[in-house]
Amino acid sequence: MKRTLEKYPFFILLFPALTVLILAVNNLGQIQLNVIWRTLFFSMNPGVVVFLLSWPIFRNIQRAGFFSFCFLLFGLTYGHFYDVMKGRFIGDWVIGTHLYMLILWGLLLIVAQYLVVYRLKTHQKLTLIINIVMLVMVCWQVVRIAAYMVNARIISERSSAGQQETLLQPEDPDHLPDVYYIILDKYARSDVIEEVYAYDNSDFVEGLETLGFFVPKCSRSNYAFTVMSMSSQLNLAFVEDLTDDPCLETTKALIQNNIVHDGFEELGYTTIAFEMGFSWGNMKDFDYYFDEYPEDIDTWSLNSFEILYLKSTLGLLIFEDDAKLGAKVTLSDLEEKAERTLLILDVLPEIPKMPGAKFVHAHLISPHPPYVFNADGTLNMDAEEIEDEVGYPEQLRFLEPRLLDIVQQIIETSTESPIIIIEGDHGFGKAYVTSNFMALYLPDDGAVGLNDHMTMINVFPLIFNTYFGTEIDYLPDICYTHTKDWYESVIQEEWNPACINE
């Protein structure tokens, strides 16, 4: 074994695999693990190609291995190096550009090649050391991934087993309303966007109210970020009452195995969901799951993990305008986000045509940045460079008219009057982070008696009690932000004096 590890430079395969696995480990819970395989395969190819080309030249397997390894080391880490150096300057001289960084990185590569490939007299011991180090590090990443998967499975099973059975008992089970649960990520309350961005969304609010929506003026989310808000709302309880260990794994399990979805499934509802870009929020076990790509698409594209990986390597140059390489990715992460959003907006008004009662879970990652849309619906390929005060209102100028038209179509074409929830999962900023937008379409006077101070946690108890024969207790409208530990909750007070509920 030792002789094999001394002779063969396995590290030309192990190092690329390590860079992919480390990125996957750092994004556990945000990606489906099956997206890493293509990245693993293609990341190993360059090293093998350089090795095979250099072996006949050096006529030494170890030298050829180190020659290839140097290229891999510098090529697969360039993105990280550039992130550290980007925009740095000496006096008035900006050195943090691709031109200067490529020159510097190239010089360092030449020095490394000279020292390791040419000056080093024997390569067996170094080959052994690097092989062992790489093998141990790769195994450690695999162990971390396996531990995460086992832990996530245990948490999911506990969450599913520990849930109370939801017994919805509507008066007329033969005439059930469709329920549309539409989440607009980071969509803040009207007073917030007026205060921060001087954006007036009164046309949207008045349009909703004309259709019969109740739009509370002082609505709030109970938590300051998505997974806490969603796991709380979908389980009709505060997260701290659902688990002793709030974290990404537990909240993901609570989102994937929740009381609301189970309740509608028990009644025989057809469940419909959409790809939203994050594994914790993808309801792939629903009856209908609409992926972001239409079936007839025939262009090869990169998934978001592959793009993230490329941006950590020399492949970053593909995405940088100032690199001027002229290369183009067929479907960037911005285009993917736009396609996911447009798919939801296009499919929603078609759902009333489907037979039977439907529960629709549609989570749009907008107006959350990056700001991919211009007001006219065209794609903004500079989305990641747009400032919030420009990009955020621009998303609303695109989204709000579309949504208004969509809900009008849904209401007019539904056989039974639908229930429609439109809400932000949270707001933004420090003071406004729990000041989310909310609009409820509750037919047959379901909104009578509601006040302007609703929080997300009581939305489904209200709907269940009003339309489905339950007697669920309403919870206090308490809102939490977080400390440096995202899952440590602290009380968040209302910022607007007009919304302080005495």
Phi and psi in degrees as a GROMACS rama.xvg file:
@    title "Ramachandran Plot"
@    xaxis  label "Phi"
@    yaxis  label "Psi"
@TYPE xy
-61.1379  -43.9998  LYS-2
-63.1123  -37.8611  ARG-3
-64.7585  -43.2531  THR-4
-69.8092  -26.0895  LEU-5
-75.8489  -31.339  GLU-6
-87.651  -42.2733  LYS-7
-105.644  130.076  TYR-8
-81.109  71.599  PRO-9
-62.4544  -17.4528  PHE-10
-65.5495  -16.6845  PHE-11
-70.7473  -17.7872  ILE-12
-98.755  -37.5566  LEU-13
-69.2529  -37.8672  LEU-14
-65.7934  -48.7663  PHE-15
-58.6068  -41.6173  PRO-16
-60.5539  -39.45  ALA-17
-62.0785  -43.2583  LEU-18
-64.2568  -36.7768  THR-19
-69.5438  -44.8492  VAL-20
-66.344  -38.5038  LEU-21
-62.4708  -43.1511  ILE-22
-63.3938  -39.994  LEU-23
-64.5543  -43.3295  ALA-24
-61.2526  -40.9942  VAL-25
-71.4836  -10.1087  ASN-26
-121.965  20.948  ASN-27
-59.4914  135.82  LEU-28
92.1506  -19.7792  GLY-29
-101.99  -14.8088  GLN-30
-129.864  157.423  ILE-31
-84.5071  130.855  GLN-32
-64.3486  -21.5823  LEU-33
-68.435  -11.2408  ASN-34
-77.4119  -7.84422  VAL-35
-86.692  -15.5723  ILE-36
-65.8465  -44.0602  TRP-37
-64.5507  -38.3016  ARG-38
-63.67  -43.3433  THR-39
-57.976  -46.6345  LEU-40
-62.8545  -51.1538  PHE-41
-73.5755  -26.8387  PHE-42
-66.8244  -26.5856  SER-43
-82.4433  -19.8841  MET-44
-64.2186  -45.74  ASN-45
-58.3962  -42.479  PRO-46
-62.9051  -40.7888  GLY-47
-65.5033  -41.4393  VAL-48
-63.0687  -47.6679  VAL-49
-62.2791  -40.2351  VAL-50
-61.6736  -46.9007  PHE-51
-66.1695  -32.4833  LEU-52
-75.5517  -33.294  LEU-53
-88.5577  -20.9444  SER-54
-58.7476  -47.5885  TRP-55
-63.0539  -27.1961  PRO-56
-74.9902  -48.317  ILE-57
-81.4338  -24.8589  PHE-58
53.622  33.3942  ARG-59
-150.297  120.676  ASN-60
-65.9652  -35.0349  ILE-61
-71.8221  -42.8671  GLN-62
-61.7773  -43.7715  ARG-63
-62.3505  -37.5148  ALA-64
-63.3019  -44.66  GLY-65
-71.0796  -33.2121  PHE-66
-61.3535  -44.5921  PHE-67
-67.169  -40.8161  SER-68
-62.2502  -38.6509  PHE-69
-61.5165  -43.2854  CYS-70
-62.2319  -41.9784  PHE-71
-64.1894  -45.2012  LEU-72
-58.5257  -44.3084  LEU-73
-80.9639  -37.4168  PHE-74
-69.6811  -37.5102  GLY-75
-88.5945  -1.14551  LEU-76
-120.094  1.28069  THR-77
-59.0435  -40.8886  TYR-78
-59.265  -41.4475  GLY-79
-65.3312  -42.6395  HIS-80
-61.6938  -43.754  PHE-81
-66.5033  -37.3607  TYR-82
-58.9988  -37.7113  ASP-83
-70.7235  -37.9232  VAL-84
-93.7723  -13.7442  MET-85
-55.3092  127.593  LYS-86
79.8587  -2.3707  GLY-87
-70.356  151.577  ARG-88
-144.578  157.734  PHE-89
-119.656  109.265  ILE-90
63.801  -124.331  GLY-91
-94.9392  3.51108  ASP-92
-95.0267  112.597  TRP-93
-82.6931  109.749  VAL-94
-94.9338  -16.4027  ILE-95
-82.2331  56.0402  GLY-96
-119.662  163.6  THR-97
-61.5015  -37.5756  HIS-98
-58.0818  -53.5379  LEU-99
-70.8205  -35.9293  TYR-100
-69.8183  -35.2049  MET-101
-67.8745  -37.6644  LEU-102
-63.3686  -48.656  ILE-103
-62.976  -45.1516  LEU-104
-64.4707  -37.1608  TRP-105
-65.8283  -40.7923  GLY-106
-64.188  -42.986  LEU-107
-62.7125  -37.3744  LEU-108
-62.6557  -43.8764  LEU-109
-62.5035  -43.0417  ILE-110
-62.9671  -44.5275  VAL-111
-62.0399  -43.1737  ALA-112
-61.1149  -43.3558  GLN-113
-63.1802  -46.5309  TYR-114
-70.5308  -43.7011  LEU-115
-84.5999  -41.0996  VAL-116
-85.3414  -40.7229  VAL-117
-101.546  -39.8153  TYR-118
-82.2823  -32.7368  ARG-119
-68.9746  125.417  LEU-120
-80.0467  -36.896  LYS-121
-128.764  139.336  THR-122
-113.109  -4.29688  HIS-123
-63.6739  -47.7078  GLN-124
-65.5183  -42.442  LYS-125
-66.2901  -36.4495  LEU-126
-61.1066  -44.1722  THR-127
-60.7133  -46.5402  LEU-128
-62.6689  -49.1712  ILE-129
-67.3313  -38.6649  ILE-130
-58.5779  -46.3295  ASN-131
-65.5182  -45.7948  ILE-132
-59.8794  -46.8418  VAL-133
-65.0758  -40.4997  MET-134
-64.5619  -42.9992  LEU-135
-63.575  -44.0572  VAL-136
-66.5814  -39.1257  MET-137
-64.8664  -44.7508  VAL-138
-61.9218  -37.2893  CYS-139
-64.8378  -40.9051  TRP-140
-65.7383  -38.5442  GLN-141
-64.238  -40.6526  VAL-142
-62.3222  -42.3131  VAL-143
-62.9762  -41.2774  ARG-144
-65.9628  -43.8018  ILE-145
-63.2914  -41.5799  ALA-146
-63.3839  -40.3875  ALA-147
-63.0588  -44.8027  TYR-148
-64.162  -41.8915  MET-149
-65.0997  -44.9825  VAL-150
-63.2643  -42.396  ASN-151
-63.9138  -37.6189  ALA-152
-66.3295  -42.2514  ARG-153
-63.5954  -46.4408  ILE-154
-61.9018  -41.7296  ILE-155
-62.9347  -43.0896  SER-156
-67.265  -39.9464  GLU-157
-64.0799  -42.1563  ARG-158
-63.5299  -43.4068  SER-159
-67.4922  -41.6321  SER-160
-71.8921  -30.6314  ALA-161
-86.2292  -5.32825  GLY-162
-74.594  143.374  GLN-163
-76.128  145.168  GLN-164
-68.6556  131.418  GLU-165
-90.8331  123.189  THR-166
-116.821  90.6183  LEU-167
-86.1631  128.605  LEU-168
-129.164  76.6472  GLN-169
-66.0326  152.217  PRO-170
-64.2345  -37.1962  GLU-171
-127.39  87.1989  ASP-172
-66.3294  -9.93463  PRO-173
-87.8585  -8.38905  ASP-174
-134.1  78.1438  HIS-175
-99.2132  141.213  LEU-176
-79.3545  142.94  PRO-177
-64.9706  145.91  ASP-178
-123.035  121.69  VAL-179
-109.646  118.526  TYR-180
-111.289  98.3476  TYR-181
-110.891  113.975  ILE-182
-105.656  126.305  ILE-183
-107.06  107.455  LEU-184
-63.5956  124.4  ASP-185
70.1683  25.4372  LYS-186
-84.4668  111.008  TYR-187
-87.5634  166.358  ALA-188
-65.1077  158.254  ARG-189
-58.9799  -41.5476  SER-190
-67.7567  -28.4073  ASP-191
-70.2112  -49.6459  VAL-192
-69.3957  -25.3181  ILE-193
-70.6908  -43.0486  GLU-194
-66.9862  -44.5961  GLU-195
-87.9262  -43.3664  VAL-196
-113.982  2.65638  TYR-197
53.5012  36.9599  ALA-198
-105.086  128.347  TYR-199
-103.981  112.015  ASP-200
-104.683  26.3742  ASN-201
-62.8282  -31.8623  SER-202
-61.5508  -41.383  ASP-203
-66.3116  -48.2911  PHE-204
-61.9696  -46.1979  VAL-205
-66.04  -34.9087  GLU-206
-64.2728  -42.0098  GLY-207
-64.0762  -44.8843  LEU-208
-63.0779  -35.9974  GLU-209
-63.4521  -33.8946  THR-210
-76.4393  -13.5014  LEU-211
112.376  9.10335  GLY-212
-75.7661  147.762  PHE-213
-98.8823  121.733  PHE-214
-117.093  96.6844  VAL-215
-64.9674  133.59  PRO-216
-75.0696  -21.5764  LYS-217
-124.583  32.0897  CYS-218
-63.1069  153.808  SER-219
-146.33  152.204  ARG-220
-87.5247  153.319  SER-221
-83.1814  -15.304  ASN-222
-136.785  166.415  TYR-223
-96.4493  -3.96719  ALA-224
-149.364  167.341  PHE-225
-61.2143  -54.2579  THR-226
-64.0545  -32.9677  VAL-227
-70.7996  -43.8234  MET-228
-60.6837  -46.6674  SER-229
-69.9753  -43.5452  MET-230
-66.045  -32.429  SER-231
-70.3445  -52.6387  SER-232
-63.2559  -41.5396  GLN-233
-74.8555  -11.6925  LEU-234
-116.338  8.80635  ASN-235
57.9856  33.7112  LEU-236
-158.948  161.493  ALA-237
-72.659  144.976  PHE-238
-58.6528  -38.8786  VAL-239
-63.508  -20.7245  GLU-240
-89.7568  -7.42087  ASP-241
-100.561  -27.5599  LEU-242
-151.244  147.373  THR-243
-85.3986  -6.30163  ASP-244
-134.521  73.5564  ASP-245
-62.3369  123.582  PRO-246
-163.261  -179.945  CYS-247
-62.3569  -40.546  LEU-248
-63.9133  -45.3559  GLU-249
-70.7845  -40.9694  THR-250
-68.2625  -35.583  THR-251
-61.0545  -44.245  LYS-252
-62.972  -38.853  ALA-253
-67.9399  -33.9411  LEU-254
-71.9742  -41.0196  ILE-255
-75.3215  -24.9044  GLN-256
-127.853  86.9009  ASN-257
-126.339  161.377  ASN-258
-67.3546  -40.588  ILE-259
-62.1505  -52.4281  VAL-260
-60.6369  -44.3223  HIS-261
-60.7132  -39.5556  ASP-262
-60.5604  -45.1298  GLY-263
-70.3793  -36.5883  PHE-264
-64.7378  -37.9409  GLU-265
-61.844  -32.2652  GLU-266
-79.8979  -5.51963  LEU-267
91.2928  14.3889  GLY-268
-63.7475  143.254  TYR-269
-79.1216  123.71  THR-270
-98.7302  136.023  THR-271
-132.562  130.409  ILE-272
-141.037  169.772  ALA-273
-131.296  150.251  PHE-274
-60.1903  127.327  GLU-275
-116.602  -2.08175  MET-276
104.477  -11.155  GLY-277
-132.188  134.585  PHE-278
-62.5235  -31.8664  SER-279
-67.245  -20.0681  TRP-280
-110.718  5.64109  GLY-281
-88.7756  115.228  ASN-282
-91.7649  70.1594  MET-283
-72.7745  -13.1131  LYS-284
-90.7301  5.06755  ASP-285
-68.7037  163.293  PHE-286
-60.9079  -40.1913  ASP-287
-126.309  125.379  TYR-288
-126.322  110.929  TYR-289
-90.5066  114.507  PHE-290
-76.6183  165.617  ASP-291
-74.4208  -16.8946  GLU-292
-104.211  126.76  TYR-293
-62.7064  154.457  PRO-294
-64.5111  -26.7268  GLU-295
-90.251  5.74325  ASP-296
-72.0937  132.568  ILE-297
-123.999  12.7845  ASP-298
-96.9194  132.647  THR-299
-70.0829  139.41  TRP-300
-142.806  166.299  SER-301
-95.2468  138.42  LEU-302
-81.7696  170.938  ASN-303
-64.8391  -32.5295  SER-304
-66.7786  -41.5661  PHE-305
-63.4776  -39.1037  GLU-306
-65.6693  -42.5357  ILE-307
-60.5641  -40.9794  LEU-308
-66.7842  -46.3547  TYR-309
-57.2102  -37.603  LEU-310
-70.9747  -12.0233  LYS-311
-92.5471  -3.75444  SER-312
-118.685  -170.29  THR-313
-62.6518  -17.981  LEU-314
-63.3142  -12.3092  GLY-315
-53.2688  -31.1426  LEU-316
-61.8808  -24.4907  LEU-317
-62.7693  -33.8349  ILE-318
-96.4877  -8.18447  PHE-319
-97.2112  123.181  GLU-320
-62.915  -38.0257  ASP-321
-75.7133  -7.87763  ASP-322
-75.4895  -25.2617  ALA-323
53.7938  43.7304  LYS-324
-89.3598  -15.9464  LEU-325
75.6852  6.77518  GLY-326
-83.2145  154.88  ALA-327
-142.437  131.734  LYS-328
-85.1235  136.862  VAL-329
-64.0772  -36.2819  THR-330
-143.01  102.097  LEU-331
-79.9801  172.854  SER-332
-64.1775  -31.0738  ASP-333
-66.9415  -42.9587  LEU-334
-66.1933  -36.0191  GLU-335
-62.0918  -44.8172  GLU-336
-61.9238  -43.2569  LYS-337
-62.0844  -42.4457  ALA-338
-65.5871  -39.528  GLU-339
-61.7815  -43.5151  ARG-340
-64.8072  -47.2349  THR-341
-65.6423  -35.4446  LEU-342
-60.9028  -45.2947  LEU-343
-61.4284  -47.2185  ILE-344
-64.7305  -32.3403  LEU-345
-76.7335  -35.802  ASP-346
-82.5633  -35.0608  VAL-347
-49.277  -49.6901  LEU-348
-69.8328  -10.6155  PRO-349
-87.6255  -17.7021  GLU-350
-63.2761  -36.7171  ILE-351
-57.3824  -20.5153  PRO-352
-74.5001  -17.3144  LYS-353
-74.9591  143.32  MET-354
-74.1403  156.24  PRO-355
80.0454  176.387  GLY-356
-80.7803  136.986  ALA-357
-124.894  141.452  LYS-358
-111.889  123.466  PHE-359
-115.249  122.916  VAL-360
-111.574  108.019  HIS-361
-126.659  109.556  ALA-362
-111.363  109.741  HIS-363
-96.5582  127.696  LEU-364
-84.3644  62.9089  ILE-365
-162.217  141.77  SER-366
-79.9212  16.763  PRO-367
-55.8813  138.248  HIS-368
-66.3534  159.568  PRO-369
-71.8534  148.81  PRO-370
-86.9408  87.7148  TYR-371
-81.8337  -16.7185  VAL-372
-110.556  141.053  PHE-373
-83.2545  166.425  ASN-374
-58.5344  -30.6228  ALA-375
-85.8304  4.14997  ASP-376
91.6551  -5.17452  GLY-377
-72.6282  156.566  THR-378
-81.4775  132.855  LEU-379
-100.461  101.253  ASN-380
-74.3352  -7.70451  MET-381
-99.6628  26.3288  ASP-382
-56.9247  -37.7845  ALA-383
-74.1331  -11.6209  GLU-384
-99.1954  -8.55717  GLU-385
-77.8853  134.041  ILE-386
-70.5822  152.813  GLU-387
-57.3306  -41.8132  ASP-388
-67.0633  -17.198  GLU-389
-98.2858  -48.3124  VAL-390
-70.9999  -40.3031  GLY-391
-63.4207  -52.3733  TYR-392
-60.4591  -32.9901  PRO-393
-63.3999  -38.2108  GLU-394
-63.2649  -40.3779  GLN-395
-68.1771  -35.3486  LEU-396
-64.0953  -29.4253  ARG-397
-81.9026  -47.8083  PHE-398
-71.2846  -45.5683  LEU-399
-60.5058  -47.5236  GLU-400
-63.0161  -38.1865  PRO-401
-62.3351  -45.9985  ARG-402
-64.6127  -40.2521  LEU-403
-61.2858  -43.5007  LEU-404
-66.3778  -39.2487  ASP-405
-64.9649  -49.3665  ILE-406
-67.3279  -31.1521  VAL-407
-64.0469  -42.8658  GLN-408
-63.4285  -41.6524  GLN-409
-61.3997  -46.7238  ILE-410
-62.9032  -43.0372  ILE-411
-73.6989  -28.3455  GLU-412
-102.586  -3.70026  THR-413
-77.7099  138.278  SER-414
-67.7517  -46.9352  THR-415
-104.788  143.975  GLU-416
-57.6092  123.077  SER-417
-81.8587  164.245  PRO-418
-103.969  128.321  ILE-419
-128.423  126.12  ILE-420
-112.719  122.577  ILE-421
-120.445  122.757  ILE-422
-156.028  151.589  GLU-423
-81.3508  145.45  GLY-424
-78.3178  -16.1241  ASP-425
-173.816  175.378  HIS-426
-98.9569  -139.306  GLY-427
-150.863  169.625  PHE-428
75.4353  -177.548  GLY-429
-84.5267  -50.2077  LYS-430
-77.8199  -29.377  ALA-431
-103.335  6.69532  TYR-432
-65.0591  -22.7649  VAL-433
-103.56  6.64955  THR-434
-91.4618  83.7931  SER-435
-97.8674  158.783  ASN-436
-79.5443  144.726  PHE-437
-147.744  138.243  MET-438
-144.95  130.594  ALA-439
-124.374  126.58  LEU-440
-102.027  105.265  TYR-441
-121.708  96.6347  LEU-442
-67.0488  167.967  PRO-443
57.0446  45.3612  ASP-444
61.9398  31.0608  ASP-445
-67.5919  -17.7951  GLY-446
-95.2626  0.117429  ALA-447
-62.3406  130.754  VAL-448
88.4143  -5.23173  GLY-449
-73.6516  149.445  LEU-450
-110.607  176.126  ASN-451
-82.591  4.8945  ASP-452
-112.801  29.0459  HIS-453
-67.5594  145.877  MET-454
-117.753  162.806  THR-455
-59.3487  -33.5227  MET-456
-62.6144  -22.9717  ILE-457
-102.167  4.49348  ASN-458
-67.4333  -53.1165  VAL-459
-71.8493  -36.0157  PHE-460
-56.0229  -39.915  PRO-461
-61.2362  -47.0988  LEU-462
-66.0047  -44.6348  ILE-463
-62.7783  -43.8791  PHE-464
-67.6168  -35.8966  ASN-465
-78.3695  -38.6403  THR-466
-116.841  -15.1706  TYR-467
-125.841  19.9476  PHE-468
70.3505  21.5881  GLY-469
-96.2551  169.443  THR-470
-133.202  60.8238  GLU-471
-80.8748  134.12  ILE-472
-70.9767  137.677  ASP-473
-80.0853  146.789  TYR-474
-101.529  158.815  LEU-475
-59.5568  142.388  PRO-476
-81.7673  68.5144  ASP-477
-97.6081  138.819  ILE-478
-121.885  142.155  CYS-479
-125.672  141.199  TYR-480
-105.736  -162.756  THR-481
-136.535  164.399  HIS-482
-90.6928  -161.142  THR-483
-60.9763  -30.9579  LYS-484
-81.6933  111.857  ASP-485
-58.372  -25.9745  TRP-486
-100.921  12.1453  TYR-487
-101.503  111.947  GLU-488
-92.4788  136.846  SER-489
-131.575  150.285  VAL-490
-58.4673  136.075  ILE-491
-113.845  119.541  GLN-492
-83.9405  155.422  GLU-493
-67.3019  135.373  GLU-494
-90.1197  -28.3128  TRP-495
-91.991  115.929  ASN-496
-54.8881  -32.214  PRO-497
-69.0387  -15.882  ALA-498
-107.045  4.70285  CYS-499
-74.3551  117.21  ILE-500
-87.6116  103.855  ASN-501
